[in-house]
Amino acid sequence: MNIILFYITTNQIMYFTIRYFCFNSVIFETITL
């Protein structure tokens, strides 16, 4: 059970991190252009 919980938490962290970096790069490109 702990392994499944750890897997779900890791997936959520990676998902939000990827979304955060994509969002930042979009803003950066908009400002640069």
mmCIF file of the N, C-alpha and C atoms, coordinates in Angstrom:
data_MODEL
# 
_entry.id   MODEL 
# 
loop_
_atom_site.group_PDB 
_atom_site.id 
_atom_site.type_symbol 
_atom_site.label_atom_id 
_atom_site.label_alt_id 
_atom_site.label_comp_id 
_atom_site.label_asym_id 
_atom_site.label_entity_id 
_atom_site.label_seq_id 
_atom_site.pdbx_PDB_ins_code 
_atom_site.Cartn_x 
_atom_site.Cartn_y 
_atom_site.Cartn_z 
_atom_site.occupancy 
_atom_site.B_iso_or_equiv 
_atom_site.pdbx_formal_charge 
_atom_site.auth_seq_id 
_atom_site.auth_comp_id 
_atom_site.auth_asym_id 
_atom_site.auth_atom_id 
_atom_site.pdbx_PDB_model_num 
ATOM 1  N N  . MET A 1 1  ? 0.846  -1.204 0.000   1.00 0.00 ? 1  MET A N  1 
ATOM 2  C CA . MET A 1 1  ? 0.000  0.000  0.000   1.00 0.00 ? 1  MET A CA 1 
ATOM 3  C C  . MET A 1 1  ? 0.882  1.255  0.000   1.00 0.00 ? 1  MET A C  1 
ATOM 4  N N  . ASN A 1 2  ? 1.930  1.256  0.764   1.00 0.00 ? 2  ASN A N  1 
ATOM 5  C CA . ASN A 1 2  ? 2.816  2.420  0.797   1.00 0.00 ? 2  ASN A CA 1 
ATOM 6  C C  . ASN A 1 2  ? 3.491  2.640  -0.547  1.00 0.00 ? 2  ASN A C  1 
ATOM 7  N N  . ILE A 1 3  ? 3.815  1.548  -1.224  1.00 0.00 ? 3  ILE A N  1 
ATOM 8  C CA . ILE A 1 3  ? 4.481  1.666  -2.530  1.00 0.00 ? 3  ILE A CA 1 
ATOM 9  C C  . ILE A 1 3  ? 3.529  2.312  -3.539  1.00 0.00 ? 3  ILE A C  1 
ATOM 10 N N  . ILE A 1 4  ? 2.270  1.926  -3.508  1.00 0.00 ? 4  ILE A N  1 
ATOM 11 C CA . ILE A 1 4  ? 1.282  2.503  -4.436  1.00 0.00 ? 4  ILE A CA 1 
ATOM 12 C C  . ILE A 1 4  ? 1.105  3.991  -4.129  1.00 0.00 ? 4  ILE A C  1 
ATOM 13 N N  . LEU A 1 5  ? 1.017  4.319  -2.856  1.00 0.00 ? 5  LEU A N  1 
ATOM 14 C CA . LEU A 1 5  ? 0.856  5.723  -2.459  1.00 0.00 ? 5  LEU A CA 1 
ATOM 15 C C  . LEU A 1 5  ? 2.068  6.538  -2.901  1.00 0.00 ? 5  LEU A C  1 
ATOM 16 N N  . PHE A 1 6  ? 3.253  5.967  -2.718  1.00 0.00 ? 6  PHE A N  1 
ATOM 17 C CA . PHE A 1 6  ? 4.475  6.652  -3.134  1.00 0.00 ? 6  PHE A CA 1 
ATOM 18 C C  . PHE A 1 6  ? 4.482  6.863  -4.643  1.00 0.00 ? 6  PHE A C  1 
ATOM 19 N N  . TYR A 1 7  ? 4.028  5.852  -5.386  1.00 0.00 ? 7  TYR A N  1 
ATOM 20 C CA . TYR A 1 7  ? 3.994  5.953  -6.850  1.00 0.00 ? 7  TYR A CA 1 
ATOM 21 C C  . TYR A 1 7  ? 3.044  7.062  -7.292  1.00 0.00 ? 7  TYR A C  1 
ATOM 22 N N  . ILE A 1 8  ? 1.881  7.133  -6.675  1.00 0.00 ? 8  ILE A N  1 
ATOM 23 C CA . ILE A 1 8  ? 0.891  8.166  -7.035  1.00 0.00 ? 8  ILE A CA 1 
ATOM 24 C C  . ILE A 1 8  ? 1.438  9.554  -6.699  1.00 0.00 ? 8  ILE A C  1 
ATOM 25 N N  . THR A 1 9  ? 2.049  9.696  -5.536  1.00 0.00 ? 9  THR A N  1 
ATOM 26 C CA . THR A 1 9  ? 2.589  11.000 -5.143  1.00 0.00 ? 9  THR A CA 1 
ATOM 27 C C  . THR A 1 9  ? 3.691  11.434 -6.091  1.00 0.00 ? 9  THR A C  1 
ATOM 28 N N  . THR A 1 10 ? 4.562  10.508 -6.465  1.00 0.00 ? 10 THR A N  1 
ATOM 29 C CA . THR A 1 10 ? 5.653  10.840 -7.381  1.00 0.00 ? 10 THR A CA 1 
ATOM 30 C C  . THR A 1 10 ? 5.099  11.257 -8.738  1.00 0.00 ? 10 THR A C  1 
ATOM 31 N N  . ASN A 1 11 ? 4.071  10.568 -9.203  1.00 0.00 ? 11 ASN A N  1 
ATOM 32 C CA . ASN A 1 11 ? 3.466  10.924 -10.486 1.00 0.00 ? 11 ASN A CA 1 
ATOM 33 C C  . ASN A 1 11 ? 2.867  12.325 -10.434 1.00 0.00 ? 11 ASN A C  1 
ATOM 34 N N  . GLN A 1 12 ? 2.194  12.653 -9.344  1.00 0.00 ? 12 GLN A N  1 
ATOM 35 C CA . GLN A 1 12 ? 1.597  13.985 -9.225  1.00 0.00 ? 12 GLN A CA 1 
ATOM 36 C C  . GLN A 1 12 ? 2.676  15.059 -9.190  1.00 0.00 ? 12 GLN A C  1 
ATOM 37 N N  . ILE A 1 13 ? 3.744  14.812 -8.465  1.00 0.00 ? 13 ILE A N  1 
ATOM 38 C CA . ILE A 1 13 ? 4.833  15.801 -8.377  1.00 0.00 ? 13 ILE A CA 1 
ATOM 39 C C  . ILE A 1 13 ? 5.445  16.013 -9.757  1.00 0.00 ? 13 ILE A C  1 
ATOM 40 N N  . MET A 1 14 ? 5.716  14.937 -10.472 1.00 0.00 ? 14 MET A N  1 
ATOM 41 C CA . MET A 1 14 ? 6.301  15.068 -11.810 1.00 0.00 ? 14 MET A CA 1 
ATOM 42 C C  . MET A 1 14 ? 5.335  15.786 -12.745 1.00 0.00 ? 14 MET A C  1 
ATOM 43 N N  . TYR A 1 15 ? 4.035  15.463 -12.635 1.00 0.00 ? 15 TYR A N  1 
ATOM 44 C CA . TYR A 1 15 ? 3.042  16.080 -13.507 1.00 0.00 ? 15 TYR A CA 1 
ATOM 45 C C  . TYR A 1 15 ? 2.989  17.592 -13.286 1.00 0.00 ? 15 TYR A C  1 
ATOM 46 N N  . PHE A 1 16 ? 2.938  18.009 -12.031 1.00 0.00 ? 16 PHE A N  1 
ATOM 47 C CA . PHE A 1 16 ? 2.864  19.443 -11.744 1.00 0.00 ? 16 PHE A CA 1 
ATOM 48 C C  . PHE A 1 16 ? 4.167  20.150 -12.097 1.00 0.00 ? 16 PHE A C  1 
ATOM 49 N N  . THR A 1 17 ? 5.287  19.461 -11.909 1.00 0.00 ? 17 THR A N  1 
ATOM 50 C CA . THR A 1 17 ? 6.574  20.067 -12.269 1.00 0.00 ? 17 THR A CA 1 
ATOM 51 C C  . THR A 1 17 ? 6.647  20.295 -13.772 1.00 0.00 ? 17 THR A C  1 
ATOM 52 N N  . ILE A 1 18 ? 6.214  19.308 -14.550 1.00 0.00 ? 18 ILE A N  1 
ATOM 53 C CA . ILE A 1 18 ? 6.246  19.441 -16.012 1.00 0.00 ? 18 ILE A CA 1 
ATOM 54 C C  . ILE A 1 18 ? 5.304  20.565 -16.449 1.00 0.00 ? 18 ILE A C  1 
ATOM 55 N N  . ARG A 1 19 ? 4.115  20.604 -15.875 1.00 0.00 ? 19 ARG A N  1 
ATOM 56 C CA . ARG A 1 19 ? 3.174  21.678 -16.230 1.00 0.00 ? 19 ARG A CA 1 
ATOM 57 C C  . ARG A 1 19 ? 3.748  23.042 -15.851 1.00 0.00 ? 19 ARG A C  1 
ATOM 58 N N  . TYR A 1 20 ? 4.390  23.126 -14.697 1.00 0.00 ? 20 TYR A N  1 
ATOM 59 C CA . TYR A 1 20 ? 4.959  24.398 -14.235 1.00 0.00 ? 20 TYR A CA 1 
ATOM 60 C C  . TYR A 1 20 ? 6.039  24.885 -15.193 1.00 0.00 ? 20 TYR A C  1 
ATOM 61 N N  . PHE A 1 21 ? 6.923  23.975 -15.609 1.00 0.00 ? 21 PHE A N  1 
ATOM 62 C CA . PHE A 1 21 ? 8.004  24.379 -16.506 1.00 0.00 ? 21 PHE A CA 1 
ATOM 63 C C  . PHE A 1 21 ? 7.464  24.730 -17.890 1.00 0.00 ? 21 PHE A C  1 
ATOM 64 N N  . CYS A 1 22 ? 6.470  24.005 -18.367 1.00 0.00 ? 22 CYS A N  1 
ATOM 65 C CA . CYS A 1 22 ? 5.879  24.324 -19.673 1.00 0.00 ? 22 CYS A CA 1 
ATOM 66 C C  . CYS A 1 22 ? 5.218  25.701 -19.615 1.00 0.00 ? 22 CYS A C  1 
ATOM 67 N N  . PHE A 1 23 ? 4.514  25.973 -18.542 1.00 0.00 ? 23 PHE A N  1 
ATOM 68 C CA . PHE A 1 23 ? 3.849  27.264 -18.381 1.00 0.00 ? 23 PHE A CA 1 
ATOM 69 C C  . PHE A 1 23 ? 4.877  28.390 -18.366 1.00 0.00 ? 23 PHE A C  1 
ATOM 70 N N  . ASN A 1 24 ? 5.980  28.185 -17.646 1.00 0.00 ? 24 ASN A N  1 
ATOM 71 C CA . ASN A 1 24 ? 7.021  29.209 -17.567 1.00 0.00 ? 24 ASN A CA 1 
ATOM 72 C C  . ASN A 1 24 ? 7.669  29.440 -18.920 1.00 0.00 ? 24 ASN A C  1 
ATOM 73 N N  . SER A 1 25 ? 7.913  28.389 -19.676 1.00 0.00 ? 25 SER A N  1 
ATOM 74 C CA . SER A 1 25 ? 8.562  28.556 -20.976 1.00 0.00 ? 25 SER A CA 1 
ATOM 75 C C  . SER A 1 25 ? 7.634  29.291 -21.940 1.00 0.00 ? 25 SER A C  1 
ATOM 76 N N  . VAL A 1 26 ? 6.334  29.047 -21.844 1.00 0.00 ? 26 VAL A N  1 
ATOM 77 C CA . VAL A 1 26 ? 5.380  29.751 -22.708 1.00 0.00 ? 26 VAL A CA 1 
ATOM 78 C C  . VAL A 1 26 ? 5.399  31.241 -22.373 1.00 0.00 ? 26 VAL A C  1 
ATOM 79 N N  . ILE A 1 27 ? 5.384  31.576 -21.097 1.00 0.00 ? 27 ILE A N  1 
ATOM 80 C CA . ILE A 1 27 ? 5.432  32.989 -20.685 1.00 0.00 ? 27 ILE A CA 1 
ATOM 81 C C  . ILE A 1 27 ? 6.745  33.618 -21.144 1.00 0.00 ? 27 ILE A C  1 
ATOM 82 N N  . PHE A 1 28 ? 7.830  32.883 -20.990 1.00 0.00 ? 28 PHE A N  1 
ATOM 83 C CA . PHE A 1 28 ? 9.141  33.411 -21.380 1.00 0.00 ? 28 PHE A CA 1 
ATOM 84 C C  . PHE A 1 28 ? 9.178  33.694 -22.882 1.00 0.00 ? 28 PHE A C  1 
ATOM 85 N N  . GLU A 1 29 ? 8.644  32.787 -23.682 1.00 0.00 ? 29 GLU A N  1 
ATOM 86 C CA . GLU A 1 29 ? 8.631  32.995 -25.135 1.00 0.00 ? 29 GLU A CA 1 
ATOM 87 C C  . GLU A 1 29 ? 7.748  34.184 -25.499 1.00 0.00 ? 29 GLU A C  1 
ATOM 88 N N  . THR A 1 30 ? 6.637  34.332 -24.819 1.00 0.00 ? 30 THR A N  1 
ATOM 89 C CA . THR A 1 30 ? 5.736  35.454 -25.109 1.00 0.00 ? 30 THR A CA 1 
ATOM 90 C C  . THR A 1 30 ? 6.422  36.782 -24.786 1.00 0.00 ? 30 THR A C  1 
ATOM 91 N N  . ILE A 1 31 ? 7.113  36.835 -23.661 1.00 0.00 ? 31 ILE A N  1 
ATOM 92 C CA . ILE A 1 31 ? 7.807  38.077 -23.276 1.00 0.00 ? 31 ILE A CA 1 
ATOM 93 C C  . ILE A 1 31 ? 8.936  38.368 -24.270 1.00 0.00 ? 31 ILE A C  1 
ATOM 94 N N  . THR A 1 32 ? 9.646  37.317 -24.678 1.00 0.00 ? 32 THR A N  1 
ATOM 95 C CA . THR A 1 32 ? 10.781 37.513 -25.583 1.00 0.00 ? 32 THR A CA 1 
ATOM 96 C C  . THR A 1 32 ? 10.304 37.996 -26.954 1.00 0.00 ? 32 THR A C  1 
ATOM 97 N N  . LEU A 1 33 ? 9.204  37.445 -27.420 1.00 0.00 ? 33 LEU A N  1 
ATOM 98 C CA . LEU A 1 33 ? 8.697  37.861 -28.725 1.00 0.00 ? 33 LEU A CA 1 
ATOM 99 C C  . LEU A 1 33 ? 8.030  39.230 -28.608 1.00 0.00 ? 33 LEU A C  1 
# 
